[in-house]
Amino acid sequence: MKPQRISLLGIIVAMILIQSFGKIAADENKSAIPIKTVIVKRQPIEERLELTGSVTAIKSVTGYSKVNGVIEKLLVERGMKVKKGDVIAIVEHKAELAQREELQAAVEVARVGLIQAQAGVEVAKAALAQAQAQLENASIEKTRIENLYKDKAVPKQRYDAVMAQYKIALAGRDLAAAQLTAAEARVKQAKAGLTQAQAALKRLDVRIADYTITAPISGVITARYVDEGAMDSPAMPIVQIMDTSILKVNCDVAQVNAGKVRVGQDVIMTSDTYPGVEFAGKVHIVNPALNPQTRTLPVEIRCSAKPIGTKAATSAILKPGMFVKVNIITGTKQALVIPRDCLLRLPATNVWYVFVVKNNKAYKRTVTIGTTRGNRVEIIKGLKEGEKVVIKGQGLLKTGMSVYESK
């Protein structure tokens, strides 16, 4: 009977132990934290060079006057858009306008004189043609009378009269030729007088044009330095004009990253003025040499003032003088990537950590992060590909706690 008692006792103890372990397991399952996890994967992620830069206009020109005088009209205000050649201001120049009227009258007088001289040439040409015809007739008569006189067919008196007529015709032709030469000389003189008067008028017109100040470039008036009625001089600026159709952003790249930057690379820029808004640009100039004082590489980026994507229709616009965060896209790389929502940070530190799930338990793991692209974060150290990382519910966890995947 004694062995039977021992066996019965063992059965009772086993039943008690089974009930205890079942209760413990039930309690543990009841205290487990519901979570959601993601798998650590190796994915391509953009490599970006993060810099800061200052926005400037593609062109910035200060307008000056070329003459001294009182500003009669000032036609622009700050913020106005102007096109190249638009009138900005007019300097008083009444005396020059009066002088122009005198020179214009002189030009007209010279032009009339030239017309008259040209008419004189035509008259002289006609007179010469008439004298030439008379000389030809006299020459024919001279030849005829000489032959008759040799044959003694005409008296000497008749011969002398014909020879006299010939000499008169010859002198008349010479006089008409001389008068034509003089008339042509008067035309040259009149032309010279007209040219001189026109040149004087042209020089004055150039000078008068200097009293009208025009925009040297198209753009926006960003500063106005004088008012109407003020005395102006070539040493005093009148306005400043900026062409903001294209903007420049100048950055300095550290020597260690100088080899990563090339002309034509895409650039994404952001400004604290417009949170969440991105502006696109391209690397336009890469300096051929580093700055010897700072050992940095100067880079110029060109961009539009308007944002990209769904924010493009908003009022966000880059302006000269703003500071921007610059991200030059230098390529892509394969990296371990997790959603940013998985990350937790120790307060007042730059220490990041996650919870890794193994055998239905959560374990705290410190990680080193790298590139961040939206909600994707590169993990440089602390995780392995294929591990499960908590993305939802990690705020309630402590290392070693039981967890289960919620639906």
Secondary structure, DSSP 8 states (H G I E B T S, - for coil): -HHHHHHHHHHHHHHHHHHHHHHHHHHHHHH-EEEEEEE-EEEEEEEEEEEEEEEEEEEEEEEE-SS-EEEEEE---TT-EE-TT-EEEEE--HHHHHHHHHHHHHHHHHHHHHHHHHHHHHHHHHHHHHHHHHHHHHHHHHHHHHHHHHTT-S-HHHHHHHHHHHHHHHHHHHHHHHHHHHHHHHHHHHHHHHHHHHHHHHHHHHHHHTTEEE-SSSEEEEEE---TT-EE-TTSEEEEEEEEEEEEEEEEEEGGGGGG--TT-EEEEE-TTSTT-EEEEEEEEE-SS-BTTTTEEEEEEEE-SS--GGGGGSS----TT-EEEEEEEEEEEEEEEEEGGG-EE-TTS--EEEEEEETTEEEEEEEEEEEEETTEEEEEES--TT-EEEEESGGG--TT-BEEE--
